[in-house]
Amino acid sequence: MQSVARTMRYERGAHGDHGAVLRVDGSTYIVETDDGEVRAKRATSCLLEPAAGDLVLLAAVKDAQYILAVLEREEGAPSRLVSGGDLQIHVQRGSLGLSAPDGVRVAAGKDLSMAASTFRVQAREGHVALGLLSLVSEVVRGEVDRAKLIGRSLDAQLERLMQRVKRSYRIVEEADHVRAERIDYAAKGGLALHGENAKITASHVVKIDGDQIQVG
């Protein structure tokens, strides 16, 4: 199917300052004009990368031809903005928005950096896969309805740990070890300790106190 660019080659009033891209040879574009084929380079100002079939605007500087802009492209064909070096987009006033109905992808060969006074992410569902995650923050606050954590090991080093829960359940399949200078358990209701074998030892004093003590 002929593209729009190839159809417009034959329109009356066409001049040698525009033509259709036939093919791409490295950084050189072979463009067909009314005067024949010419070899042209992409001008620095032409960020939209020309493709075969595009209708382009040409300009001659001395003995060189340059593509200044892509005038028309076949409907539905993809577009690429290409820069030969570093590229910065600067907005002096206002904001910058980027939107797409089917998705936005950002890829970097090395680092991806973002800096802002406030950073917000909002999505219906999120997935993050990282080889190593380092987080440094003065305050971390989270609110979740349900949380599930699966891992092989968890190490935490804290000065203070405080938890307030309505019900707490813990299942340890093997050993449970606690090493502390002092341990204080207080129950408003009953306290039950059960084991196949039980042992209580003390270096100095063992004290059992109650209104009634039953043994056996």
C-alpha positions, -999 to +999 in steps of 0.1 A: +000+000+000+014+034-010+020+058+018+009+094+019+045+105+012+047+084-020+013+097-032+023+133-027+054+129-048+034+133-079+013+163-069+016+194-090+036+222-076+061+199-058+095+214-055+130+200-049+128+212-013+107+182-002+106+145-010+100+110+002+124+089+022+133+057+003+156+041+028+181+048+056+218+042+052+233+046+087+230+083+095+222+092+059+187+092+044+181+085+007+153+109-003+135+108-037+127+143-051+115+156-084+151+160-094+160+125-084+175+108-054+195+128-029+215+119+002+205+139+032+214+141+069+189+148+097+192+184+110+198+188+147+165+206+151+146+176+136+141+154+167+115+132+150+135+105+134+126+101+097+115+067+084+111+051+050+080+065+033+080+098+052+074+131+033+102+154+045+113+190+041+148+195+027+172+223+028+205+227+009+235+242+027+265+245+004+269+210-010+250+192+017+213+183+021+195+183+054+161+171+065+145+199+085+112+183+094+089+153+088+059+167+070+037+136+068+038+100+078+016+070+071-013+070+096-007+047+126+031+044+120+052+048+152+073+079+159+106+083+176+122+114+190+160+110+187+189+131+199+225+125+191+237+137+225+224+148+259+188+161+258+171+183+284+135+195+284+131+227+304+099+244+313+104+279+327+069+283+341+041+259+347+042+221+347+051+193+323+027+165+317+032+132+300+003+109+292-006+079+271-037+057+269-018+024+266+012+030+289+044+049+295+078+031+296+110+046+308+143+027+303+178+037+312+210+019+305+226+031+337+210+054+363+175+067+366+173+097+390+143+117+402+144+148+425+114+166+438+101+183+469+071+159+470+070+125+453+036+107+447+028+074+430-008+064+426-019+031+409-045+004+413-018-023+415+020-021+418+049-045+412+085-038+421+114-062+415+148-051+428+181-069+433+190-046+463+169-020+480+183+007+503+160+030+521+170+060+542+143+081+558+137+101+590+102+088+594+084+059+577+046+057+580+024+030+564-013+022+565-025-011+551-056-032+554-036-065+551+001-072+548+019-105+540+057-109+541+075-141+529+112-144+533+141-166+544+155-144+571+148-111+588+174-091+608+164-060+627+185-039+651+165-013+671+168+008+702+131+004+710+103-018+696+067-012+706+037-031+692+000-027+701-023-054+687-057-068+696-048-105+690-013-120+685-006-155+671+029-169+666+038-204+654+075-215+657+082-249+642+116-253+658+134-234+686+124-200+701+151-183+720+149-150+740+179-134+757+171-104+779+183-088+811+147-087+825+114-103+813+081-092+826+048-109+816+015-097+830-019-112+822-053-098+834-068-133+830-053-167+830-017-176+822-009-211+809+025-226+802+025-262+789+053-285+777+061-321+775+089-313+800+092-281+820+121-268+839+126-236+860+160-228+874+175-198+892+209-189+905+195-175+937+158-175+945+127-190+930+095-176+945+059-187+939+032-166+956-006-169+954-037-172+975-038-209+966-010-231+952-019-265+938+008-290+928-001-323+911 
